[in-house]
Amino acid sequence: MSENMKFYNECREVPKEAQKTIQAGRLKGYTDINPVWRIKKLTEMFGMCGVGWKIKTTRKWTEQGAGNEIFAFVDIELFVMIDKDFGKWSEAIEGTGGHKLVVSESKGLHNNDEAFKMAFTDAISVACKMLGMGADIYWDKDRTKYASNESSTYDPQPEPTKISDKQLKMLFAICKKKDMSDAKLTASIKKNYGLESKKDLNQDQFNQIITYLNGLEDKEI
């Protein structure tokens, strides 16, 4: 086994008792991983939290979602001890997590006081993926000897979808109202998201831009 694949192969398999099939919602049928299992695996591989591995929260913020919903986001940096003899830590392994802070339900809006904690847990899972943790869940093609006849499982957080033509027209309309030129908007998108075209924006990025534009003064007529 390659030394480069040591940690990947050590944490790629998720025990059945740490897996749970999501029963409802958009992610129905996908597999969720018990977050405590990740803590256990990090401790097995590197040592006690604070000694063999540690986490630094670098940013917390909220974003306006669709309707009146609000999302909470957390950025973290995960560090693992890679040389105990010399006390050498890894470079920062970044992770971003999110969860709904204000949720629109059938009976109205609901405040989730656990949102930032859940976003933090989500961010840990994202950072741990970089080590290969849970790889057999996230990438079914790489199951090798762990393969079974059961239905495939997938990452419970699929990539956000691209914006629609209707949303693109909405973006043009708001920019015109706020007196922001198309060239300025395109340059801003390239700077902040590394995208060449507005059509490549995903839903999260679109919501962030709309929130920013709504905070600007309207064009004087």
C-alpha positions, 0 to 999 in steps of 0.5 A, spaced: 500 500 500 502 506 498 504 511 503 500 516 500 494 512 501 495 510 508 490 515 511 485 514 506 485 507 506 485 507 514 478 511 514 475 510 507 470 504 510 464 506 514 461 501 519 454 499 518 452 502 525 455 509 523 450 509 517 443 511 517 439 512 511 435 518 510 428 517 510 424 523 507 426 530 504 430 531 498 435 527 500 431 521 501 435 514 500 441 517 501 446 515 506 448 520 512 454 518 517 454 519 524 458 525 526 461 521 532 464 516 528 468 521 525 471 524 531 472 517 533 476 515 527 480 522 528 482 520 535 484 513 533 488 515 527 492 521 530 490 521 538 486 525 542 483 532 540 487 538 542 493 533 542 493 529 535 488 533 531 484 540 532 479 545 529 479 552 528 473 556 527 475 562 522 468 564 520 461 564 522 455 568 518 448 568 515 445 568 508 438 570 506 435 564 502 429 563 498 423 566 501 424 568 508 429 562 510 436 564 513 442 559 512 447 559 517 454 557 515 461 556 518 468 555 516 473 551 519 480 549 519 482 542 521 489 540 523 492 533 524 499 531 527 503 528 522 509 527 526 509 526 533 516 525 535 517 533 532 510 535 534 509 537 526 502 539 524 499 539 517 497 545 513 490 547 514 484 542 511 479 547 510 471 545 510 465 549 510 458 547 513 451 550 513 444 549 515 438 552 516 437 558 521 430 560 520 426 554 516 419 555 513 414 550 515 407 549 514 405 552 520 410 558 519 417 560 520 421 556 525 428 558 528 433 553 529 437 554 535 442 548 533 443 551 526 450 554 527 452 547 531 450 543 526 453 547 520 460 546 525 459 539 524 457 539 517 464 543 516 468 537 520 465 532 515 467 536 509 474 537 512 474 530 513 473 528 506 479 531 504 483 525 508 478 520 505 474 519 511 467 515 509 470 515 501 466 508 500 460 512 502 461 518 498 464 515 491 461 508 490 465 507 484 471 506 489 468 501 494 473 495 491 472 489 496 467 493 500 462 492 494 455 489 495 449 488 492 445 493 496 443 500 492 449 505 491 449 510 496 451 518 495 454 524 498 448 527 502 450 534 500 450 534 492 453 540 489 448 546 488 444 546 481 446 552 476 441 558 476 435 558 471 434 562 465 429 566 470 434 567 475 439 570 470 433 575 468 432 577 475 439 578 476 439 583 470 433 586 472 436 588 479 443 590 476 439 595 472 435 597 478 442 598 482 446 601 476 451 596 476 454 594 469 454 588 466 461 588 466 462 590 473 458 584 475 462 579 471 468 582 473 466 581 481 463 574 479 470 572 476 474 575 482 469 572 488 467 565 485 472 564 479 467 563 474 467 566 467 460 567 466 454 568 470 450 562 467 455 558 471 453 561 478 450 556 483 444 557 487 448 559 493 452 564 489 446 567 486 443 568 493 449 571 496 449 576 490 442 578 490 443 579 498 449 584 496 445 587 491 439 588 495 443 592 500 445 597 495 441 604 493 437 604 488 439 608 481 436 615 481 431 616 476 
